[in-house]
Amino acid sequence: MAPVSSKTDKPKDTGGAMRRLLVYIFEYKISLIAAIILAVSGNILALAGPAVSGKAIDVIGLGSGRVDFEKVFFYVAILVCIYILAGIMTYSLSVIMIRLGRNVSKKMRQEVFDKLTKLPVGYFDTHQTGDIISRVSYDIDVVNTSVSADITQVITSIITVAGSFGMMLFISRKLVLVVLVTLPASVIYTKYMTGKTRPLFRRRSKKYGELNGYTEEMFSGQKTIQAYAKEKNIISKFDVINTSAADAYYEADYYGAIIGPSVGFINNISLALVAIAGSVLYLNNMTGIGQISSFILYSRKFSGPVNEIANMYNEILSALAAAERVFNFLDEEEEVTDKGDAVSLGEVKGQVEFKNVNFGYNKSKIIIEDFNLRVRPGQVVAIVGPTGAGKTTLINLLMRFYDVCGGQVLLDGIDIRDIKRDELRKSFTMVLQDTWLFGGTIAENIAYGNPEASRGDIERAAKSARISFYVNNLRDKYDTVITEDAGNLSKGQKQLMTIARAMLVDSKILILDEATSNVDTHTEKQIQKAMLALMKDKTCFIIAHRLSTIENADIILVIKDGTVMEQGSHRTLMEKKGEYYNMYMAQYN
């Protein structure tokens, strides 16, 4: 049995996404300080430009036909130097922020990946793989883009706005009053739109996660889809999910995109009012053309950053929504840590006992009640029953992928919750029905559980698992590289390789979960001979559907609906003519 799948996150307090993101950024203080210094210096130079331009205009306006070209060229030369230096500083600032963004995203990815190794198995049972991948790739990429570009713009804009406003006050306080008429409208409008659009960007990130999750599921099941001719069905469902994601993207970007033009419209009204007011002041000899020109340039510098921030607000909101998803993932509950007084196992004997065990994936629905079993070292226990009966659940409890809701699971007389988790799991060797091989050579895959194994050990294990004939016919033999999805191997070959891997691990307890389900009957009989050597002097738990493979087991458990219906050897259960007898005979009917 497995827990019911769920695609939703637990509700969390996501209001601190910006604060938590800033914590990551401030870890790189030197880069941030250098960026701020460059931003301040560059903006001071840029802010000096309009003042110098105003001086040049005043020089040109000395009188009819009289222009002091020497001063004009002087001010022009100053302007050229100012903008060259400002350009160099802007370039340097961009380089620093790109590196800062790279470092922040690298750190976030590392923490997310580290988190993946600490999450309980139950998390992966209830969350789509594609959605998790989306957080590692898409969401962090969005944050990286925002840190690299948007933060630079925000820092520059804040300095520009503050400096421009100061210069405007210095030039004409009367004209500043005109600017302040429209400023509250920009602030109020932006605040209103922020509250409206931020949930839309949060929804967009969620929908993209669902889209990636569905796509990953369909890619992994492509052969099954084609075998059942369900292409139209999955296309129809994808169309619904894709449309939902596209609508979420459109709504978020639509409302985010109208912020910039709307704020720009308000600021343009402000510029028009400044021009009108400046003209009135000039006609009344209350200011000069150079001052008006400088003030308008500064007012444009003042309103320009406001427009730019408004235009990129959708990117900032998108980054915050992506950051929330990443931080939500990082806040997920990890596997219960070892107790402070957790013990080391030392030499494992292999005695296992389930004592009054109660368990349910959902604590409100118990599926295993008052289960008791005592297994002596070296005994072979076979677990049989219909699909969903709870066979794998017992293994999950034994490996402590899940903790019992009541009772105890004991290893060598010690409650497994009192044992260091790493040592507990290292005392087991598992061969699963779902094979897993990684991108690397055949030798590296076989030696995964025992990196110190020699080439001779690897070859002997492969020979015992009946995979050596196939490997020796390859051009590079054991140095042949397996693709990441092991697509160049059949299912049976993959399973034989995982069996060879298990043969190299020296542990006292062996778990075989349908370990030969993907091989033919002839090969299975050959592997069983090798398995006898692997199982020697080990406590073994075998989950099997082919009952003919477990006839020699010391104990056979017949499980149905989480309850042990029958328990005993093959002979005693056949004589009893109960549930096991019916299952066994059904294989030959």
C-alpha positions, 0 to 999 in steps of 0.5 A, spaced: 500 500 500 502 507 498 499 513 501 494 517 496 498 522 491 497 529 493 499 535 488 498 541 493 503 544 498 501 545 505 499 552 506 505 556 509 506 563 511 509 566 504 509 573 506 517 573 508 519 571 501 523 577 500 526 578 507 529 571 506 531 572 499 535 578 502 538 574 507 541 569 501 543 576 497 547 579 504 551 573 505 555 575 499 557 582 502 563 584 499 559 583 492 553 587 494 558 593 497 562 593 491 555 593 487 552 599 491 559 603 491 558 603 483 551 604 483 552 610 487 558 613 484 555 612 477 548 615 479 552 621 482 556 622 475 549 621 471 546 626 476 551 631 474 549 631 467 543 635 467 546 640 471 552 641 466 547 641 460 544 647 464 550 650 464 552 649 457 545 652 455 546 658 459 552 659 456 549 659 449 544 664 451 548 669 452 545 674 447 544 674 439 550 671 435 554 671 441 556 664 444 562 662 448 564 656 444 570 655 449 565 654 455 561 650 451 566 645 448 569 645 456 562 643 458 561 638 452 568 635 454 565 634 461 559 631 459 563 626 455 567 624 461 561 623 465 557 619 461 564 614 459 565 613 466 558 612 468 558 607 462 564 603 465 561 603 472 554 601 469 558 595 466 562 593 472 555 593 476 552 589 471 558 584 471 558 584 479 550 583 479 550 577 474 556 573 479 551 575 485 545 572 482 549 566 480 552 565 487 545 566 490 542 561 485 547 556 486 547 556 493 539 555 493 540 549 488 545 546 493 540 547 499 534 544 495 538 538 493 541 537 500 533 538 502 532 532 497 536 527 501 533 529 507 526 528 506 522 522 508 520 517 503 513 519 504 514 526 501 516 523 494 510 518 495 505 524 495 508 530 490 510 529 483 517 529 481 516 534 475 513 539 480 519 538 484 524 539 478 520 545 476 522 548 483 530 546 482 530 549 475 525 553 473 523 557 479 530 558 481 532 560 474 527 566 475 530 568 482 537 568 478 534 573 473 531 577 478 537 578 482 542 579 476 538 584 473 532 587 477 536 588 484 541 592 480 535 596 477 532 597 483 538 599 487 540 604 481 533 607 481 532 608 488 539 612 488 537 616 482 530 618 485 533 620 491 539 624 487 534 627 482 529 629 487 534 633 491 537 636 485 530 638 483 529 641 490 535 645 489 533 648 483 526 650 484 522 648 490 516 651 486 516 646 481 517 640 486 510 642 488 507 640 481 511 634 481 508 632 488 501 633 486 501 626 481 506 622 486 501 620 491 497 617 485 503 613 482 504 610 489 497 609 491 496 605 484 502 601 484 500 599 491 493 597 489 496 593 483 501 589 487 496 586 492 492 584 485 497 581 481 502 578 486 497 572 487 496 571 480 504 570 479 504 565 485 498 561 481 502 562 475 508 558 478 504 553 481 500 551 474 507 551 471 509 546 476 503 542 475 504 542 468 511 540 468 509 534 473 504 532 468 509 532 462 514 528 466 509 523 468 507 522 461 514 522 458 516 516 463 510 512 461 510 513 453 510 506 452 504 504 456 501 510 453 502 508 446 501 500 447 494 502 450 493 507 444 491 513 449 495 519 445 488 522 444 486 522 451 493 525 454 493 530 449 486 532 451 488 532 458 495 536 457 490 541 453 486 542 459 493 543 464 496 547 458 491 552 457 490 553 465 497 554 465 497 559 459 491 563 462 495 563 469 501 566 465 497 571 461 493 574 467 499 575 471 503 578 465 497 582 463 496 585 470 503 586 471 504 589 464 499 594 465 502 597 471 508 600 467 504 604 462 499 606 467 505 609 472 508 612 465 502 616 463 501 619 470 508 621 470 507 624 463 502 628 466 507 630 471 512 632 466 506 636 462 504 640 468 512 641 470 513 644 463 507 649 463 509 651 470 516 652 468 513 656 462 509 661 467 515 662 471 520 664 466 515 669 463 514 672 470 522 672 470 522 667 476 527 662 473 531 661 467 531 657 461 537 653 463 534 652 470 527 649 467 531 645 462 535 642 468 529 641 472 525 637 466 531 633 465 532 631 473 524 630 473 525 625 467 530 622 471 526 622 477 520 619 473 524 614 469 526 609 474 519 609 477 517 607 470 522 602 470 520 599 476 513 599 475 515 596 468 519 590 471 514 589 477 511 583 474 518 580 474 519 582 481 513 579 483 514 573 479 521 572 482 517 572 489 512 567 487 518 563 485 522 564 491 516 562 495 515 555 492 523 554 493 522 556 500 516 552 502 520 546 499 526 548 504 521 548 509 518 541 508 519 537 514 525 532 514 526 525 516 525 525 524 533 526 526 536 520 530 535 521 538 541 524 542 542 517 545 541 513 538 545 507 539 550 504 534 549 497 532 555 494 532 555 487 529 548 485 526 545 478 528 539 479 524 534 478 529 527 481 527 521 482 531 514 486 529 511 487 536 504 489 536 505 494 530 499 499 528 500 503 522 497 507 517 499 512 512 494 516 514 493 516 522 486 516 521 486 510 517 490 504 520 491 499 515 496 494 519 493 492 526 496 489 532 501 485 527 506 480 531 512 477 527 519 474 530 524 472 525 530 468 528 537 470 524 538 466 518 530 465 517 527 466 510 520 470 511 516 470 504 510 475 504 505 474 499 498 477 498 494 481 493 496 487 490 495 493 495 495 488 501 500 491 505 506 487 503 511 493 501 508 497 507 512 492 512 518 493 508 517 500 509 517 500 516 523 495 517 527 500 513 524 506 517 522 509 511 515 510 515 515 510 523 510 505 526 503 509 529 504 504 535 508 498 537 515 496 536 519 494 530 526 491 533 532 489 530 537 484 535 532 486 540 533 494 539 527 498 537 529 501 530 527 508 532 533 508 537 538 506 532 542 511 528 538 511 521 544 510 517 547 504 521 540 501 520 539 502 513 546 499 512 545 493 515 540 491 509 541 490 502 535 491 498 533 488 491 527 492 488 522 491 483 523 498 480 530 498 478 535 504 478 541 505 475 545 511 474 549 514 468 556 511 469 559 505 467 557 498 468 562 496 473 560 503 477 553 501 477 554 494 480 559 497 485 555 502 487 553 499 494 561 497 495 565 502 492 572 498 494 570 492 490 575 490 486 574 488 478 574 481 480 569 482 485 565 485 480 566 480 475 564 474 479 558 478 482 555 479 475 557 472 473 553 469 479 547 474 477 547 471 470 549 478 467 556 477 465 555 473 458 551 480 456 557 484 459 562 481 455 559 481 449 559 489 449 565 492 446 567 496 452 565 490 457 565 493 464 567 500 462 561 500 457 557 507 459 550 506 461 545 512 459 542 516 465 535 512 464 539 506 462 535 506 455 540 501 452 538 496 457 532 491 457 528 491 464 531 484 465 538 486 464 537 492 469 534 487 474 540 482 473 545 488 474 541 490 481 542 483 483 549 483 482 550 490 485 546 486 492 551 481 491 557 485 493 554 488 499 556 485 506 549 485 510 546 481 515 539 482 512 536 481 505 530 484 502 527 482 495 521 485 493 519 482 486 527 481 485 526 477 479 519 479 476 522 482 470 526 476 467 524 470 464 522 463 468 529 460 465 533 465 467 529 466 474 531 459 476 538 460 474 538 466 479 535 463 484 541 458 485 545 464 485 540 467 490 541 461 495 549 463 495 547 470 497 541 468 502 546 464 506 547 466 513 542 472 512 535 474 514 531 474 508 524 478 507 522 476 500 516 479 497 513 475 491 507 473 487 510 467 484 509 462 489 513 457 486 519 461 488 518 461 495 516 454 497 523 453 501 521 459 505 521 458 513 515 463 514 510 465 509 506 470 511 499 471 507 497 478 508 490 481 506 488 488 507 493 489 512 492 483 516 496 477 516 491 472 514 495 466 515 502 464 517 507 458 517 511 454 512 509 452 505 507 445 507 503 447 513 499 452 509 498 447 503 495 442 508 491 447 511 487 449 504 486 456 506 487 463 503 495 460 501 492 454 498 487 458 494 492 462 491 497 457 490 493 453 486 490 459 482 497 459 479 496 453 475 488 454 473 
